[in-house]
């Protein structure tokens, strides 16, 4: 009996985990990427947990909570003084490949150390370890923030500053459940609401005003 128990934990459990990791978690299904130049696509699969409007002079999104004022300014100032923050929660069961929300040039890639709190809230996403990717084109600048969580302690980013990316292109992944937040300028019109399910490379997050 002891031999069978040891066999289960030494052989069966690792093989099951490897199967889950390689076959299910790292799956990369094909996506029907829209042929459009006036939209911002979702960078991640998951559920929209928060949509906040921000301004340069006031943190209206958190009702003036000064604890987050500096953090919000830091993550938004290189995109636009006024705009929107759209946070997407990725559960361990979601596809975890992250895709470029727009076509353009990677302007910057910045990694910041931080905490590893559960990322089912916008506030925890502000203080957790993260990688910020700014992509620019002739129409606008967009930032996607890959945020590590309690389980997801490793963010993988495939792109570097100066590279050109196409909308819907895979730019990285986050291990296990986590969060991806978009920073968008106020020049766009949001097409999603809090609670919506979104699909990376397919769901339109916003339209670019002409």
Secondary structure as GFF3:
##gff-version 3
##sequence-region A 1 210
A	DSSP	alpha_helix	2	7	.	.	.	ID=ss1
A	DSSP	pi_helix	8	12	.	.	.	ID=ss2
A	DSSP	alpha_helix	13	19	.	.	.	ID=ss3
A	DSSP	pi_helix	20	25	.	.	.	ID=ss4
A	DSSP	beta_strand	39	41	.	.	.	ID=ss5
A	DSSP	beta_strand	46	54	.	.	.	ID=ss6
A	DSSP	three_ten_helix	60	62	.	.	.	ID=ss7
A	DSSP	three_ten_helix	66	68	.	.	.	ID=ss8
A	DSSP	alpha_helix	69	76	.	.	.	ID=ss9
A	DSSP	beta_strand	83	90	.	.	.	ID=ss10
A	DSSP	beta_strand	97	99	.	.	.	ID=ss11
A	DSSP	beta_strand	104	112	.	.	.	ID=ss12
A	DSSP	alpha_helix	122	127	.	.	.	ID=ss13
A	DSSP	beta_strand	130	136	.	.	.	ID=ss14
A	DSSP	beta_strand	141	147	.	.	.	ID=ss15
A	DSSP	beta_strand	155	157	.	.	.	ID=ss16
A	DSSP	beta_strand	164	165	.	.	.	ID=ss17
A	DSSP	beta_strand	170	174	.	.	.	ID=ss18
A	DSSP	beta_strand	178	185	.	.	.	ID=ss19
A	DSSP	beta_strand	188	190	.	.	.	ID=ss20
A	DSSP	beta_strand	197	198	.	.	.	ID=ss21
A	DSSP	beta_strand	204	208	.	.	.	ID=ss22
###
